[in-house]
Amino acid sequence: MAGRGSLRRVGWWRRGRRLVAVAGAALLLAVGGWSAPARAATTAPAATVPPGAGVPGIDVRPGWQDMPGQDKIQKLLDVASQVGLACCIGSVVIGGAALGVGRATGAGQASGRGLAMVLGGGGGAVLILLAPSLIGWLSR
């Protein structure tokens, strides 16, 4: 019976890790999408819409134009991305320690988890830094 209970705990552990990964990815997309520096409002050329498509008289141009609280939102996003980078650095440091201790003691599982933390922290840092550029490139 002990083996069966441990399998159930492993199943929940995997589900929890997946949930945290999805939530982290959503947070990275949210932070990365809005952390690009605010640009001055410009008039974009009207999109050419074929006749009969869309609603005539409505023109949508997403941007920060005169939004109340824009500076506070920008500061919040900047701080959130900085906290994310600090967490990534912590993950790399702790993962490196686990990797070293696991290799030194012959604990393969510990060294495997340490390597995963190092790669995950490094990948997260790269995503946080590149997210504004990627989102800007995709929105063009």
Backbone torsions as a table, in degrees:
resi	resn	phi	psi	omega
1	MET	NA	-31.0	-179.2
2	ALA	-63.9	-36.3	179.1
3	GLY	-65.2	-38.4	-178.9
4	ARG	-68.3	-38.9	178.1
5	GLY	-64.9	-38.5	179.7
6	SER	-67.6	-32.5	176.2
7	LEU	-66.2	-37.4	177.5
8	ARG	-64.9	-41.4	179.0
9	ARG	-64.9	-38.0	177.8
10	VAL	-63.7	-39.9	177.9
11	GLY	-61.7	-43.3	178.2
12	TRP	-69.3	-34.9	178.1
13	TRP	-62.3	-43.4	178.8
14	ARG	-65.2	-42.0	178.5
15	ARG	-63.4	-40.6	177.9
16	GLY	-63.6	-42.1	178.0
17	ARG	-63.6	-40.6	178.1
18	ARG	-63.9	-42.3	179.4
19	LEU	-62.5	-43.0	178.5
20	VAL	-65.0	-39.2	179.1
21	ALA	-64.4	-42.7	179.4
22	VAL	-66.6	-42.3	179.0
23	ALA	-64.5	-39.8	177.7
24	GLY	-64.8	-40.3	177.9
25	ALA	-64.5	-41.1	178.5
26	ALA	-64.2	-40.2	178.1
27	LEU	-65.1	-41.7	178.0
28	LEU	-62.8	-40.8	178.2
29	LEU	-66.2	-39.8	180.0
30	ALA	-66.8	-46.0	-179.5
31	VAL	-68.4	-45.1	-178.0
32	GLY	-66.4	-33.3	-177.8
33	GLY	-69.4	-27.5	-174.8
34	TRP	-114.1	1.5	-175.6
35	SER	-89.6	3.2	175.7
36	ALA	-70.0	148.2	-179.6
37	PRO	-61.4	144.3	-179.1
38	ALA	-67.8	139.4	179.7
39	ARG	-108.8	156.6	177.3
40	ALA	-67.5	144.6	-179.7
41	ALA	-67.8	127.9	177.5
42	THR	-125.6	157.1	177.1
43	THR	-87.8	121.2	179.3
44	ALA	-87.8	147.1	177.5
45	PRO	-64.9	143.8	-178.8
46	ALA	-64.8	137.0	179.8
47	ALA	-72.4	143.0	178.2
48	THR	-81.7	115.6	-178.4
49	VAL	-113.4	130.6	178.6
50	PRO	-64.1	153.5	-178.7
51	PRO	-58.6	138.4	177.7
52	GLY	88.2	-6.0	179.5
53	ALA	-104.7	138.9	178.1
54	GLY	79.6	-177.8	-179.8
55	VAL	-106.9	121.6	-179.5
56	PRO	-66.9	140.9	176.7
57	GLY	91.3	-4.6	179.2
58	ILE	-112.7	124.1	179.8
59	ASP	-125.8	122.6	-176.9
60	VAL	-109.8	125.2	176.1
61	ARG	-130.8	96.7	-179.1
62	PRO	-65.8	141.6	179.2
63	GLY	172.3	-179.9	-177.5
64	TRP	-88.6	5.0	-170.2
65	GLN	-43.1	111.5	172.8
66	ASP	50.5	33.8	179.2
67	MET	-77.7	131.1	179.0
68	PRO	-69.0	137.2	178.8
69	GLY	79.5	15.7	-177.9
70	GLN	-58.8	-44.0	-178.3
71	ASP	-66.3	-36.4	178.5
72	LYS	-68.4	-40.2	178.0
73	ILE	-65.0	-41.1	178.9
74	GLN	-63.1	-42.1	177.9
75	LYS	-64.0	-41.6	178.8
76	LEU	-61.2	-43.4	179.5
77	LEU	-67.9	-37.2	177.2
78	ASP	-64.6	-43.1	178.9
79	VAL	-66.1	-40.8	179.7
80	ALA	-63.0	-40.1	178.4
81	SER	-69.6	-34.4	176.9
82	GLN	-67.4	-40.6	176.5
83	VAL	-63.8	-40.1	177.0
84	GLY	-61.1	-41.4	177.3
85	LEU	-65.2	-39.2	178.0
86	ALA	-64.0	-39.7	177.3
87	CYS	-64.9	-38.9	177.5
88	CYS	-64.4	-40.7	177.9
89	ILE	-64.5	-42.4	176.7
90	GLY	-60.8	-40.8	178.3
91	SER	-63.7	-41.2	178.5
92	VAL	-65.2	-42.8	-178.6
93	VAL	-66.9	-49.0	-179.3
94	ILE	-66.2	-40.7	177.6
95	GLY	-63.6	-38.5	176.7
96	GLY	-64.1	-39.6	177.4
97	ALA	-65.4	-44.2	179.2
98	ALA	-64.6	-38.4	177.8
99	LEU	-62.7	-46.1	-180.0
100	GLY	-65.7	-46.1	179.7
101	VAL	-65.8	-40.5	179.6
102	GLY	-63.8	-40.5	178.5
103	ARG	-69.6	-38.6	-178.0
104	ALA	-68.8	-35.8	-177.3
105	THR	-93.8	-6.5	-179.5
106	GLY	81.8	15.8	178.9
107	ALA	-89.1	97.0	-176.1
108	GLY	-64.5	-36.3	-178.9
109	GLN	-66.8	-40.6	179.3
110	ALA	-66.0	-41.0	179.8
111	SER	-69.6	-33.4	175.9
112	GLY	-65.1	-42.5	177.3
113	ARG	-67.1	-37.2	177.3
114	GLY	-62.7	-42.8	177.9
115	LEU	-63.1	-40.9	177.7
116	ALA	-62.4	-39.5	178.1
117	MET	-66.1	-40.6	179.1
118	VAL	-63.2	-47.5	-179.5
119	LEU	-67.4	-39.0	178.9
120	GLY	-66.1	-42.9	178.3
121	GLY	-64.7	-42.3	178.1
122	GLY	-65.2	-43.2	177.9
123	GLY	-64.1	-39.8	177.6
124	GLY	-63.4	-40.9	178.6
125	ALA	-63.8	-42.0	178.5
126	VAL	-63.3	-42.6	178.8
127	LEU	-63.8	-41.4	179.7
128	ILE	-63.1	-41.4	-178.3
129	LEU	-72.3	-33.9	-177.0
130	LEU	-92.3	-11.6	-174.9
131	ALA	-57.0	-46.9	179.3
132	PRO	-59.6	-40.1	179.9
133	SER	-67.9	-42.3	179.9
134	LEU	-64.4	-43.9	-180.0
135	ILE	-65.3	-40.9	176.8
136	GLY	-62.5	-40.1	179.2
137	TRP	-67.2	-40.7	-179.7
138	LEU	-70.5	-27.8	-176.7
139	SER	-84.9	-5.1	178.8
140	ARG	-75.5	NA	NA
